[in-house]
């Protein structure tokens, strides 16, 4: 990372090869689209190159620091986008299709969960991604989202309550 | 399957929600990425960062479209003025301003040197090679200069009344006066309007006046 801060192109390319995959996976969860996620990661890479001299190795790992940049780029990009389609319309469209979801209940359930999560605000979705997907602690999520751990607890509680309300019809399938 | 509106199913337990969210958050976390994708992304990031770091390039991007549009408009205006016979660098007097033209002194021909007089033409008052000096009306020296004082032998100079009088209108508008600072043009044929002027059956004169463009190469093939 010190070489990147010194302007070493080769070090930046090597670091990008290490960070790109996990960053794209996180961005896809927050953005809900691979194309949008790639754009967000691209923006994050430019920020990484420009602000490499501000990195403090005693405070966090490079991957954690870059994940923070990626999440913030995703949130900024999501705020600039139009709101997504209403979840009820998504459910109706999916129920009309006579496709593989009729035979595979798991796929149908994943689509409903994904649609419900995509209805959440970008910050709540980022917190869920980091907490459930990366196993990040409240402090790490709070640092990534520029807030306090207490605020992250409230953020996750609200997200879970909203998802529980939206996914209530799935209870029978979950208990089966 | 949609839930009836009056019978709401109970919400899933927190554990079930946690399981759902964990399943969602951990799925597809490692998308398939081609080997060159990360390298291409790095190169694009380096290029973007370096372009943004060049202030001159950013300034160029800002003013270049405005300069392009402004330069194009200036060239178009200059072209229109050139075709219209006006110099874009010198002011001209409107041709239809009779009052202004009447108060304006006649153009004064400066006294030519002996060697220049050898090339003087006496046909229409124009001396080739000797540009006429224009003295603006506000110049007090203009009133003190008499035509006879500066007249060149055998060179016809129009008097003030002739030069300031507006030209007769024609079907194509008022011709430009010789004193308006523009190019001298011959008066249009006034008989054109009285001699059976018709756009449906144009005579040869009207045809020649109406077509001022040079023939194209393929049209020249049919010329005698």
HADDOCK unambig.tbl for C-alpha pairs under 7 A between the chains (distance, minus, plus):
assign (segid A and resid 13 and name CA) (segid B and resid 39 and name CA) 6.16 0.50 0.50
assign (segid A and resid 13 and name CA) (segid B and resid 42 and name CA) 5.57 0.50 0.50
assign (segid A and resid 16 and name CA) (segid B and resid 38 and name CA) 6.15 0.50 0.50
assign (segid A and resid 16 and name CA) (segid B and resid 42 and name CA) 6.17 0.50 0.50
assign (segid A and resid 17 and name CA) (segid B and resid 38 and name CA) 5.27 0.50 0.50
assign (segid A and resid 17 and name CA) (segid B and resid 39 and name CA) 6.77 0.50 0.50
assign (segid A and resid 20 and name CA) (segid B and resid 38 and name CA) 6.10 0.50 0.50
assign (segid A and resid 21 and name CA) (segid B and resid 30 and name CA) 6.42 0.50 0.50
assign (segid A and resid 22 and name CA) (segid B and resid 29 and name CA) 6.99 0.50 0.50
assign (segid A and resid 22 and name CA) (segid B and resid 30 and name CA) 6.40 0.50 0.50
assign (segid A and resid 25 and name CA) (segid B and resid 28 and name CA) 6.83 0.50 0.50
assign (segid A and resid 25 and name CA) (segid B and resid 29 and name CA) 4.38 0.50 0.50
assign (segid A and resid 25 and name CA) (segid B and resid 30 and name CA) 5.51 0.50 0.50
assign (segid A and resid 25 and name CA) (segid B and resid 31 and name CA) 6.20 0.50 0.50
assign (segid A and resid 26 and name CA) (segid B and resid 29 and name CA) 6.63 0.50 0.50
assign (segid A and resid 42 and name CA) (segid B and resid 41 and name CA) 6.34 0.50 0.50
assign (segid A and resid 42 and name CA) (segid B and resid 45 and name CA) 6.51 0.50 0.50
assign (segid A and resid 45 and name CA) (segid B and resid 45 and name CA) 5.93 0.50 0.50
assign (segid A and resid 46 and name CA) (segid B and resid 45 and name CA) 4.83 0.50 0.50
assign (segid A and resid 46 and name CA) (segid B and resid 46 and name CA) 6.90 0.50 0.50
assign (segid A and resid 46 and name CA) (segid B and resid 49 and name CA) 5.93 0.50 0.50
assign (segid A and resid 110 and name CA) (segid B and resid 24 and name CA) 6.98 0.50 0.50
assign (segid A and resid 114 and name CA) (segid B and resid 24 and name CA) 6.93 0.50 0.50
assign (segid A and resid 129 and name CA) (segid B and resid 25 and name CA) 5.35 0.50 0.50
assign (segid A and resid 132 and name CA) (segid B and resid 21 and name CA) 6.58 0.50 0.50
assign (segid A and resid 132 and name CA) (segid B and resid 22 and name CA) 4.96 0.50 0.50
assign (segid A and resid 132 and name CA) (segid B and resid 25 and name CA) 5.75 0.50 0.50
assign (segid A and resid 133 and name CA) (segid B and resid 22 and name CA) 6.31 0.50 0.50
assign (segid A and resid 133 and name CA) (segid B and resid 25 and name CA) 4.41 0.50 0.50
assign (segid A and resid 133 and name CA) (segid B and resid 26 and name CA) 4.73 0.50 0.50
assign (segid A and resid 164 and name CA) (segid B and resid 11 and name CA) 5.71 0.50 0.50
assign (segid A and resid 164 and name CA) (segid B and resid 12 and name CA) 6.16 0.50 0.50
assign (segid A and resid 164 and name CA) (segid B and resid 17 and name CA) 6.49 0.50 0.50
assign (segid A and resid 165 and name CA) (segid B and resid 11 and name CA) 6.09 0.50 0.50
assign (segid A and resid 168 and name CA) (segid B and resid 9 and name CA) 6.10 0.50 0.50
assign (segid A and resid 168 and name CA) (segid B and resid 10 and name CA) 6.14 0.50 0.50
assign (segid A and resid 168 and name CA) (segid B and resid 11 and name CA) 4.39 0.50 0.50
assign (segid A and resid 168 and name CA) (segid B and resid 12 and name CA) 5.73 0.50 0.50
assign (segid A and resid 169 and name CA) (segid B and resid 3 and name CA) 6.69 0.50 0.50
assign (segid A and resid 169 and name CA) (segid B and resid 9 and name CA) 6.14 0.50 0.50
assign (segid A and resid 171 and name CA) (segid B and resid 11 and name CA) 6.71 0.50 0.50
assign (segid A and resid 171 and name CA) (segid B and resid 12 and name CA) 5.02 0.50 0.50
